[in-house]
Amino acid sequence: MIPTLRKVVAESSSPRAKAAAIQALGAFNDFESMPVMLAAMDDADPLVRGRAGVATATIIGADYLFRAEDPLPKRKAIISYVRKSYEKMKNKDMKNKG
C-alpha cells in the first residue's frame, strides 16, 4: 500500500490524487516517505504543497511553519531546513540500527 501511495505522489498528474496519497502517507507516519514529501512541498499546486507540509510535520514530529501560500523564497528556505533535519534524523536512525 505505501509504495503505491508514493508512486501516486510521484507520478500522478492529479493534484487531488497526490494530496490524498500524501495525507495517507502522513497518517501512516511513514518516515521512509520523507523524500517524496520534500519533493511534494515544492509542487506547483498549493493543495499538494499544503498537504505535504502537514504530513511532514506529522512524520518528523515538528512544525516547521511551512505554509503552501508563502512566497517561494520562504518555502525554499523551510524545505532546505526540513531536508537537513530529515537527513540528521535518518543518519541517527541508521547509526542506531547498525
Backbone hydrogen bonds in HBPLUS format (Angstrom, degrees):
<---DONOR---> <-ACCEPTOR-->    atom                        ^
c    i                          cat <-CA-CA->   ^        H-A-AA   ^      H-
h    n   atom  resd res      DA  || num        DHA   H-A  angle D-A-AA Bond
n    s   type  num  typ     dist DA aas  dist angle  dist       angle   num
A0005-LEU N   A0001-MET O   2.99 MM   4  6.33 154.6  2.06 152.2 159.6     1
A0006-ARG N   A0002-ILE O   2.96 MM   4  6.26 161.6  2.00 158.2 162.8     2
A0007-LYS N   A0003-PRO O   2.98 MM   4  6.19 151.5  2.07 142.0 149.9     3
A0008-VAL N   A0004-THR O   2.98 MM   4  6.30 152.5  2.06 148.5 155.5     4
A0009-VAL N   A0005-LEU O   3.09 MM   4  6.42 161.3  2.13 151.5 155.6     5
A0010-ALA N   A0006-ARG O   2.96 MM   4  6.20 159.5  2.00 149.5 155.3     6
A0011-GLU N   A0007-LYS O   2.81 MM   4  5.80 151.3  1.89 152.1 159.2     7
A0012-SER N   A0008-VAL O   2.88 MM   4  5.11 156.4  1.94 138.4 142.4     8
A0018-LYS N   A0014-SER O   2.98 MM   4  6.25 166.1  2.00 158.6 162.6     9
A0019-ALA N   A0015-PRO O   2.83 MM   4  5.98 164.3  1.86 149.5 154.1    10
A0020-ALA N   A0016-ARG O   2.97 MM   4  6.12 157.1  2.02 144.7 150.5    11
A0021-ALA N   A0017-ALA O   2.98 MM   4  6.17 160.3  2.02 149.6 154.9    12
A0022-ILE N   A0018-LYS O   2.86 MM   4  6.08 156.8  1.92 153.6 160.5    13
A0023-GLN N   A0019-ALA O   2.94 MM   4  6.12 159.0  1.99 146.2 152.0    14
A0024-ALA N   A0020-ALA O   3.01 MM   4  6.28 154.3  2.08 145.1 151.8    15
A0025-LEU N   A0021-ALA O   2.95 MM   4  6.23 158.9  2.00 148.7 154.3    16
A0026-GLY N   A0022-ILE O   2.91 MM   4  6.16 155.2  1.97 151.1 158.1    17
A0027-ALA N   A0023-GLN O   2.96 MM   4  6.22 150.2  2.05 143.2 151.5    18
A0028-PHE N   A0024-ALA O   2.94 MM   4  6.27 142.1  2.09 145.6 156.1    19
A0030-ASP N   A0025-LEU O   3.36 MM   5  5.91 171.5  2.37 159.5 161.9    20
A0029-ASN N   A0026-GLY O   2.90 MM   3  4.85 145.6  2.02  97.5 108.6    21
A0033-SER N   A0030-ASP O   2.96 MM   3  5.53 159.8  2.01 116.1 122.7    22
A0034-MET N   A0031-PHE O   3.10 MM   3  5.60 162.9  2.13 119.4 121.0    23
A0036-VAL N   A0033-SER O   3.00 MM   3  5.33 120.7  2.37 108.8 123.3    24
A0037-MET N   A0033-SER O   2.97 MM   4  6.31 154.9  2.04 151.9 160.1    25
A0038-LEU N   A0034-MET O   2.83 MM   4  6.02 163.9  1.85 161.0 163.9    26
A0039-ALA N   A0035-PRO O   3.12 MM   4  6.31 156.3  2.18 141.5 147.4    27
A0040-ALA N   A0036-VAL O   2.92 MM   4  6.14 153.0  2.00 144.7 152.9    28
A0041-MET N   A0037-MET O   2.88 MM   4  6.14 137.6  2.06 147.7 158.9    29
A0042-ASP N   A0039-ALA O   3.07 MM   3  5.47 154.5  2.14 107.4 115.4    30
A0043-ASP N   A0040-ALA O   3.04 MM   3  4.90 163.8  2.07 110.0 109.9    31
A0049-ARG N   A0045-ASP O   3.04 MM   4  6.35 167.9  2.05 156.3 159.9    32
A0050-GLY N   A0046-PRO O   2.85 MM   4  5.88 160.8  1.88 144.0 149.6    33
A0051-ARG N   A0047-LEU O   3.01 MM   4  6.21 165.6  2.03 150.2 153.7    34
A0052-ALA N   A0048-VAL O   2.93 MM   4  6.09 157.5  1.98 150.9 157.7    35
A0053-GLY N   A0049-ARG O   2.89 MM   4  6.15 151.2  1.97 147.9 155.9    36
A0054-VAL N   A0050-GLY O   3.08 MM   4  6.37 158.5  2.13 150.6 155.4    37
A0055-ALA N   A0051-ARG O   2.88 MM   4  6.07 166.3  1.90 151.6 155.9    38
A0056-THR N   A0052-ALA O   2.85 MM   4  5.91 155.5  1.91 145.4 152.3    39
A0057-ALA N   A0053-GLY O   3.10 MM   4  6.28 159.7  2.14 143.2 148.1    40
A0058-THR N   A0054-VAL O   3.02 MM   4  6.30 152.4  2.10 147.3 155.2    41
A0059-ILE N   A0055-ALA O   2.85 MM   4  6.09 166.3  1.87 154.8 158.0    42
A0060-ILE N   A0056-THR O   2.87 MM   4  5.92 173.3  1.87 158.1 160.3    43
A0061-GLY N   A0057-ALA O   2.81 MM   4  5.41 136.1  2.00 128.2 140.9    44
A0070-ASP N   A0067-ARG O   3.04 MM   3  5.50 164.0  2.07 117.0 122.2    45
A0074-LYS N   A0071-PRO O   3.02 MM   3  5.53 120.6  2.39 113.4 127.3    46
A0075-ARG N   A0071-PRO O   3.04 MM   4  6.36 162.3  2.07 155.9 161.7    47
A0076-LYS N   A0072-LEU O   2.84 MM   4  6.03 168.3  1.86 163.9 166.6    48
A0077-ALA N   A0073-PRO O   3.05 MM   4  6.21 156.4  2.10 142.6 148.6    49
A0078-ILE N   A0074-LYS O   3.07 MM   4  6.33 159.8  2.11 150.5 155.5    50
A0079-ILE N   A0075-ARG O   2.85 MM   4  6.08 164.5  1.88 156.8 161.6    51
A0080-SER N   A0076-LYS O   2.95 MM   4  6.11 157.8  1.99 147.3 153.2    52
A0081-TYR N   A0077-ALA O   3.06 MM   4  6.32 154.8  2.13 143.4 150.0    53
A0082-VAL N   A0078-ILE O   2.83 MM   4  6.09 162.9  1.86 157.4 162.0    54
A0083-ARG N   A0079-ILE O   2.84 MM   4  5.99 158.6  1.89 150.1 156.3    55
A0084-LYS N   A0080-SER O   3.04 MM   4  6.30 156.7  2.09 145.6 151.2    56
A0085-SER N   A0081-TYR O   2.98 MM   4  6.25 158.8  2.03 149.0 155.0    57
A0086-TYR N   A0082-VAL O   2.79 MM   4  6.01 161.0  1.83 153.7 159.3    58
A0087-GLU N   A0083-ARG O   2.91 MM   4  6.15 161.1  1.94 149.7 154.5    59
A0088-LYS N   A0084-LYS O   3.04 MM   4  6.29 158.3  2.08 148.3 153.6    60
A0089-MET N   A0085-SER O   2.97 MM   4  6.22 162.3  2.00 152.0 156.9    61
A0090-LYS N   A0086-TYR O   2.79 MM   4  5.99 159.9  1.83 155.7 161.9    62
A0091-ASN N   A0087-GLU O   2.89 MM   4  6.03 164.5  1.92 149.7 153.7    63
A0092-LYS N   A0088-LYS O   2.93 MM   4  6.09 155.9  1.99 146.6 153.5    64
A0093-ASP N   A0089-MET O   2.90 MM   4  6.08 157.5  1.95 146.4 152.8    65
A0094-MET N   A0090-LYS O   2.92 MM   4  6.18 153.4  1.99 148.0 155.4    66
A0095-LYS N   A0091-ASN O   3.02 MM   4  6.23 154.7  2.09 145.2 151.5    67
A0096-ASN N   A0092-LYS O   3.00 MM   4  6.26 152.9  2.08 146.8 154.2    68
A0097-LYS N   A0093-ASP O   3.02 MM   4  6.28 140.5  2.18 142.3 152.8    69
A0098-GLY N   A0094-MET O   2.97 MM   4  6.09 138.1  2.15 141.4 152.7    70
